[in-house]
C-alpha cells in the first residue's frame, strides 16, 4: 500500500516473535479519498496465517482457496496458507479512512505444509470490564473464547480503556505478551508505551496491568502466546526454515506454479485484474546475495 502510512512494529531488532506472532504492520489512520488506498494485487504466502484487524474502513479479501470476504472493524479474518496460497487486498469504494493492523502467525513445522488453504471469519462480542471493553478475536481472555482455530496457543484481543481507567487482566502465565498501542497515554506494568510501539512482557506473570493515564480513550491490541521454539526464516511474504526453501518458494511464485494457485475476481484501481501500477500480480523482489539466517529474539 504505497500511498499509506505503515509502521513495522514486529519483527524488529530486539524482538522477532511474541509467541507465534511474527509480523505486525500498524497502518493509518489515512484519508484514502484522494489516494490509492489499499490496492495489493495477488501475492503469495507460505508457512503462516494472516490475521486482519481493522479500526476504520473496509477491505475486500480474495484468495486462491476460493474464499472471498470483507474485513470490517471489530471482525477478524484469518487466512491459513498451508504449503502455499495467494490473495489480494483492496480497500472498498466506500472507504474514506483506513486504519488497522495486519498480523502474521508462524505455523509450526508439523502442520505448515498440511493444513490446506483455510479462511475463517469471526465477529466477537464486546466484553465489558471496569473502565473499558475487550474484543477477543483469538484465544481466551476475560471469560471469552474465540472459535477461530490456531495451531499453537495464542491470544489476540482489542482492549479499550476510558480516560484515567486501569485494568488488571488474568492471563496465562505460560504466555509472553505484547501490547501494541494504537491510541491513548498507555502504561503496561507501569511503563509508558508510546503510540505505535509494543510493550513486551515475558512469561511467568498471571496478571497484566494496563492503564490509560490520558484524557482521551485508549485503544490497544494484546498479542500473546507460548514462546515459539522453532527457528524461522522470513523473507518478503514467505515463512520457511532454510534459505534454500525460501529460494524455492520464490522461484515457484515467479513461475506461477500450482503451489500458490490463482486469485479469481481481483479488481484493482488500475481496472479489472490490475492494481494502480498496472500489475495483475506482485512479482517477488530479487533475493539478496547473502545467507538468509533465522530470526532470533
Secondary structure, DSSP 8 states (H G I E B T S, - for coil): -TTS-EEEEES-SS-S-BTTEEEEEEEEEEE-SSS---EEEEEEEBSEEEEEEEEESEEEEEETTS-EEEEEBT-EEEEE-TT-EEEEEEE-TT--EEEEEEEEEE--TTTTTTS-SEEEEE----EEETTEEEEEEESEETTEE-----SS-EEEEEEEE-TT-EEEEE--TTEEEEEEEEES-EEETTEEE-TT-EEEE-SS-SEEEEEE-SSS-EEEEEEEEE---S-BEEETTEEESSHHHHHHHHHHHHTT-TTT---SS-EETTEET--TTS-SB-------SS----B--
